[in-house]
Amino acid sequence: MHLVGDFHDGCVRETHLWTEHYVADDLAMGVGVGADARMRVLLQRQFRPFSAIELLFEEVVHINWASSPDNCMSIITEATLLVREDAIYWVDSAPWIPDQPDSNTSTWISARRLCWRDASDWMGKQLRYGPPEVE
């Protein structure tokens, strides 16, 4: 978190979630076991180095997406990263504690594993995980 300034003046640009579940061409169901969901999150921020970071959450336990209220911007001023019991939490605000009455007013992800990489060449409006934006 120190390397990325707690994501100050940053934003969640894009997310992508997938599981091991699928239906094959012959309509047979393939299913994963346990917490098989993975999620990629692309965050961009107004500082260098590390102006864009990709987080890869593995064995996702919970996702809480909280949209900004009307007439408010979705800018991260300070994010939280913490480990509790067997889960890692990334939250778009600070201070933040799980199970507090207001914990769901923030966007947060909990998973059993988390990796990150520098994605600074992914700055700008272009979508990286999905189709091009429709204007």
HELIX and SHEET records of a PDB file:
HELIX    1   1 GLY A    5  PHE A    7  5                                   3    
HELIX    2   2 SER A  103  THR A  105  5                                   3    
HELIX    3   3 SER A  120  TRP A  122  5                                   3    
SHEET    1   A 6 GLY A  10  TRP A  18  0                                        
SHEET    2   A 6 ARG A  38  ARG A  45 -1                                        
SHEET    3   A 6 ALA A  52  ASN A  64 -1                                        
SHEET    4   A 6 TRP A 108  ASP A 118 -1                                        
SHEET    5   A 6 ALA A  87  VAL A  91 -1                                        
SHEET    6   A 6 THR A  80  ARG A  84 -1                                        
SHEET    1   B 2 TYR A  22  VAL A  23  0                                        
SHEET    2   B 2 MET A  29  GLY A  30 -1                                        
END                                                                             
